[in-house]
Amino acid sequence: QREFSLSEKMRFQFRAEFFNALNHTNLGTPNRFVNTPQFGTITEAATPGREVQLGARLSF
């Protein structure tokens, strides 16, 4: 988060948020159905990949 004074009554704020910045794979739960060939295997990730959220605010 960074804030800049543009004038005496005006401010600009910038914010950046990073989620899963190192892009680690968080595995989902294993398949729990015994009758399927995929039993016990993990077929998907629990969380999405890297995300970046940017925001700005102008206060006056």
RALINGI-V59447 format. One record per residue. N is the residue number from 1. RES is the residue in one small letter. SS is DSSP state (A for helix, B for strand, O for the rest). Layout:
n=N res=RES ss=SS
n=N res=RES ss=SS
This chain:
n=1 res=q ss=O
n=2 res=r ss=B
n=3 res=e ss=B
n=4 res=f ss=B
n=5 res=s ss=B
n=6 res=l ss=O
n=7 res=s ss=O
n=8 res=e ss=O
n=9 res=k ss=O
n=10 res=m ss=O
n=11 res=r ss=B
n=12 res=f ss=B
n=13 res=q ss=B
n=14 res=f ss=B
n=15 res=r ss=B
n=16 res=a ss=B
n=17 res=e ss=B
n=18 res=f ss=B
n=19 res=f ss=B
n=20 res=n ss=O
n=21 res=a ss=O
n=22 res=l ss=O
n=23 res=n ss=O
n=24 res=h ss=O
n=25 res=t ss=O
n=26 res=n ss=O
n=27 res=l ss=B
n=28 res=g ss=O
n=29 res=t ss=O
n=30 res=p ss=O
n=31 res=n ss=O
n=32 res=r ss=O
n=33 res=f ss=O
n=34 res=v ss=O
n=35 res=n ss=O
n=36 res=t ss=O
n=37 res=p ss=O
n=38 res=q ss=O
n=39 res=f ss=O
n=40 res=g ss=O
n=41 res=t ss=O
n=42 res=i ss=O
n=43 res=t ss=O
n=44 res=e ss=O
n=45 res=a ss=B
n=46 res=a ss=O
n=47 res=t ss=O
n=48 res=p ss=O
n=49 res=g ss=O
n=50 res=r ss=O
n=51 res=e ss=B
n=52 res=v ss=B
n=53 res=q ss=B
n=54 res=l ss=B
n=55 res=g ss=B
n=56 res=a ss=B
n=57 res=r ss=B
n=58 res=l ss=B
n=59 res=s ss=B
n=60 res=f ss=O
